[in-house]
Amino acid sequence: MPSLDFLAEVHRLLEPECYLEIGVRAGHSLALARCRAVGIDPRYAVEAELRCDVQLFRTTSDDYFSSAEPLAPTGGRPFDLCHLNGLHLFEYVLRDLINAERCSSPRGVIVVSDVLPRSVDEAARAKHTDIWTGDAYQLLAVLRTYRPDLTVLPIATEPAGMLLLAGLDPANPTLADRYDQIVSEFRAGDPQPVPADVIDRFDALPAARVLGSGLWQLLRSAGPEAGPDRVRELLAGTVVRELGRSFVPS
Ligand SMILES: C[S@@+](CC[C@H](N)C(=O)[O-])C[C@H]1O[C@@H](n2cnc3c(N)ncnc32)[C@H](O)[C@@H]1O
């Protein structure tokens, strides 16, 4: 399934009220939103017809989140869906994830684009292929090591895969506190040491299986007062039963 089709279904199934997109470019993915939205990109040139109540910011995601009130455009409401599709370098994606989770609802979802390179060339930090993931694939190993509390689902979309994160904890400081340590541990020079499992998509879930699961109903029905622990408790049973034990928090 193409990544854009998967994201369209996520919008339809989750019915987010507030959507964040980092990396807008031509607006093709932003055009899927039907809710209040915030789009961030230093060089956007929107061609797609947008059908949401959107505020666009012509700046980098780091600059946007260094502002005192990143939730000002939503009137303080946290995001229920974030799509991270900005600069595909590991340390940038990691910062985008830290900032997006901080501004998310515990019953929200973060989708990270282009995390499953099909070759070492696509994963190069120095871009030299049309389809480019950079070293964002490292996020998988980072989250397994440092955030075993999160539900992390690698999705086999085309061309370059996505990562879906649920069971978010906006107050969890682990990634921010260990940022320097994580970057020095995981950032590698080219050619990238991409694990064969990643290139073979050994652990990746078929998109249709995730879309057809009970995850969406469960997240939609979690009340706004549900905290991270409650959402995780709800997620655990459904994810184990329908997607596999290896994807649930340990
Ligand atoms: C893969 S494209 C996004 C495609 C877009 N989602 C679409 O559907 O048309 C990546 C975008 O990230 C933007 N970008 C690069 N560095 C960024 C940064 N530091 N913060 C936010 N966006 C960035 C680029 O300008 C580019 O438009």
Ligand as a Chemical Component Dictionary entry (heavy atoms), coordinates in Angstrom:
data_LIG
# 
_chem_comp.id                   LIG 
_chem_comp.type                 NON-POLYMER 
_chem_comp.pdbx_formal_charge   0 
_chem_comp.three_letter_code    LIG 
# 
loop_
_chem_comp_atom.comp_id 
_chem_comp_atom.atom_id 
_chem_comp_atom.alt_atom_id 
_chem_comp_atom.type_symbol 
_chem_comp_atom.charge 
_chem_comp_atom.model_Cartn_x 
_chem_comp_atom.model_Cartn_y 
_chem_comp_atom.model_Cartn_z 
_chem_comp_atom.pdbx_ordinal 
LIG C1  C1  C 0  9.524  14.431 1.942  1  
LIG S1  S1  S 1  9.164  16.141 1.862  2  
LIG C2  C2  C 0  7.539  16.218 2.530  3  
LIG C3  C3  C 0  6.477  15.790 1.554  4  
LIG C4  C4  C 0  5.082  16.228 1.943  5  
LIG N1  N1  N 0  4.651  15.602 3.199  6  
LIG C5  C5  C 0  4.064  15.967 0.844  7  
LIG O1  O1  O 0  3.196  15.104 1.004  8  
LIG O2  O2  O -1 4.121  16.650 -0.197 9  
LIG C6  C6  C 0  10.189 16.741 3.127  10 
LIG C7  C7  C 0  9.986  18.214 3.458  11 
LIG O3  O3  O 0  10.656 18.469 4.699  12 
LIG C8  C8  C 0  11.052 19.800 4.671  13 
LIG N2  N2  N 0  12.092 20.028 5.679  14 
LIG C9  C9  C 0  13.446 19.912 5.536  15 
LIG N3  N3  N 0  14.052 20.235 6.685  16 
LIG C10 C10 C 0  13.084 20.552 7.570  17 
LIG C11 C11 C 0  13.088 20.988 8.922  18 
LIG N4  N4  N 0  14.242 21.143 9.592  19 
LIG N5  N5  N 0  11.895 21.247 9.520  20 
LIG C12 C12 C 0  10.730 21.070 8.849  21 
LIG N6  N6  N 0  10.665 20.666 7.561  22 
LIG C13 C13 C 0  11.828 20.413 6.925  23 
LIG C14 C14 C 0  11.553 20.036 3.243  24 
LIG O4  O4  O 0  11.523 21.421 2.925  25 
LIG C15 C15 C 0  10.566 19.189 2.433  26 
LIG O5  O5  O 0  9.550  19.997 1.903  27 
# 
loop_
_chem_comp_bond.comp_id 
_chem_comp_bond.atom_id_1 
_chem_comp_bond.atom_id_2 
_chem_comp_bond.value_order 
_chem_comp_bond.pdbx_ordinal 
LIG C1  S1  SING 1  
LIG S1  C2  SING 2  
LIG S1  C6  SING 3  
LIG C2  C3  SING 4  
LIG C3  C4  SING 5  
LIG C4  N1  SING 6  
LIG C4  C5  SING 7  
LIG C5  O1  DOUB 8  
LIG C5  O2  SING 9  
LIG C6  C7  SING 10 
LIG C7  O3  SING 11 
LIG C7  C15 SING 12 
LIG O3  C8  SING 13 
LIG C8  N2  SING 14 
LIG C8  C14 SING 15 
LIG N2  C9  SING 16 
LIG N2  C13 SING 17 
LIG C9  N3  DOUB 18 
LIG N3  C10 SING 19 
LIG C10 C11 SING 20 
LIG C10 C13 DOUB 21 
LIG C11 N4  SING 22 
LIG C11 N5  DOUB 23 
LIG N5  C12 SING 24 
LIG C12 N6  DOUB 25 
LIG N6  C13 SING 26 
LIG C14 O4  SING 27 
LIG C14 C15 SING 28 
LIG C15 O5  SING 29 
# 
